[in-house]
């Protein structure tokens, strides 16, 4: 749960950088996707892709693609985190309910004695 929370904070920071500074980090396989895009659509020759940060002014399509991936990761991590938290709550509730009940064998003995 802590790993998912840390991942969500990291990706949320990426979205903040996209909003505040108009740059995002390049996602894995971005270079290959950009080369494919240049080959299929923009045959006019594309300039080289930056190694770490993608700016909106230089690469608007890659910027929005990376931003879409970051937002999708936030949504998936949020769903997983809420699912894990909900199952943890259900497990605690079931354990608390089990602890508050008397043991089964003493309940049977009490009913036999009456």
C-alpha positions as CSV (number, residue, x, y, z in Angstrom):
1,X,0.0,0.0,0.0
2,X,2.9,2.3,0.8
3,X,4.5,1.5,-2.6
4,X,1.3,2.4,-4.5
5,X,0.9,5.6,-2.4
6,X,4.5,6.6,-3.2
7,X,4.0,5.9,-6.9
8,X,0.8,7.9,-6.9
9,X,2.6,10.9,-5.3
10,X,5.5,10.6,-7.9
11,X,3.1,10.6,-10.8
12,X,1.0,13.4,-9.3
13,X,4.2,15.4,-9.2
14,X,4.7,14.7,-12.9
15,X,1.3,16.1,-13.6
16,X,2.1,19.1,-11.5
17,X,5.3,19.7,-13.5
18,X,3.3,19.5,-16.7
19,X,0.8,22.1,-15.5
20,X,3.3,24.4,-13.9
21,X,6.4,24.2,-16.1
22,X,5.0,22.7,-19.3
23,X,7.4,19.8,-19.2
24,X,7.0,16.1,-18.4
25,X,9.5,13.2,-18.0
26,X,9.8,10.9,-20.9
27,X,8.0,7.6,-20.3
28,X,9.6,4.3,-21.2
29,X,9.6,3.5,-24.9
30,X,9.0,7.2,-25.8
31,X,12.0,7.3,-28.1
32,X,10.7,4.3,-30.1
33,X,7.2,5.7,-30.3
34,X,8.5,9.1,-31.4
35,X,10.7,7.5,-34.1
36,X,7.6,5.6,-35.3
37,X,5.6,8.8,-35.4
38,X,8.3,10.6,-37.3
39,X,8.5,7.8,-39.8
40,X,4.7,7.4,-40.4
41,X,3.4,11.0,-40.1
42,X,6.1,13.6,-40.2
43,X,8.5,12.5,-42.9
44,X,10.0,16.0,-42.9
45,X,12.7,14.9,-40.5
46,X,12.2,15.2,-36.8
47,X,14.8,16.6,-34.4
48,X,16.2,14.3,-31.7
49,X,14.2,13.5,-28.7
50,X,15.4,14.9,-25.3
51,X,16.7,12.4,-22.9
52,X,14.8,13.3,-19.7
53,X,12.2,16.1,-20.1
54,X,9.7,16.7,-22.9
55,X,8.6,20.3,-23.3
56,X,5.2,21.4,-24.7
57,X,6.7,23.9,-27.1
58,X,9.2,21.4,-28.7
59,X,7.1,18.2,-28.7
60,X,3.4,18.9,-28.2
61,X,2.2,15.4,-29.3
62,X,4.7,13.6,-27.0
63,X,3.9,16.0,-24.2
64,X,0.2,15.1,-24.4
65,X,0.9,11.4,-24.8
66,X,3.1,11.4,-21.7
67,X,0.6,13.4,-19.8
68,X,-2.2,11.0,-20.8
69,X,-0.1,8.0,-19.6
70,X,0.7,9.8,-16.3
71,X,-3.0,10.5,-15.7
72,X,-3.9,6.9,-16.6
73,X,-1.4,5.7,-14.1
74,X,-2.9,7.9,-11.4
75,X,-6.3,6.6,-12.1
76,X,-5.2,2.9,-12.0
77,X,-3.1,3.5,-8.9
78,X,-6.0,5.3,-7.2
79,X,-8.4,2.4,-8.0
80,X,-5.9,-0.2,-6.7
81,X,-5.3,1.9,-3.6
82,X,-9.0,2.3,-2.9
83,X,-9.6,-1.4,-3.5
84,X,-6.8,-2.3,-1.1
85,X,-8.0,0.1,1.6
86,X,-11.5,-1.2,1.3
87,X,-10.5,-4.8,1.6
88,X,-8.3,-3.9,4.6
89,X,-11.3,-2.2,6.3
90,X,-13.5,-5.2,5.6
91,X,-10.8,-7.5,7.1
92,X,-10.5,-5.4,10.2
93,X,-14.3,-5.2,10.6
94,X,-14.6,-9.0,10.3
95,X,-11.8,-9.5,12.8
96,X,-13.3,-7.1,15.3
97,X,-16.7,-8.8,14.9
98,X,-15.1,-12.2,15.5
99,X,-13.3,-10.9,18.6
100,X,-16.4,-9.4,20.1
101,X,-18.4,-12.6,19.9
102,X,-18.1,-15.2,22.7
103,X,-16.4,-18.5,21.7
104,X,-18.7,-21.0,20.2
105,X,-18.1,-23.9,22.6
106,X,-19.1,-21.8,25.7
107,X,-22.2,-20.6,23.9
108,X,-23.1,-24.3,23.3
109,X,-22.4,-25.2,27.0
110,X,-24.6,-22.3,28.2
111,X,-27.5,-23.5,26.1
112,X,-27.2,-27.1,27.3
113,X,-27.1,-26.1,30.9
114,X,-30.4,-24.3,30.7
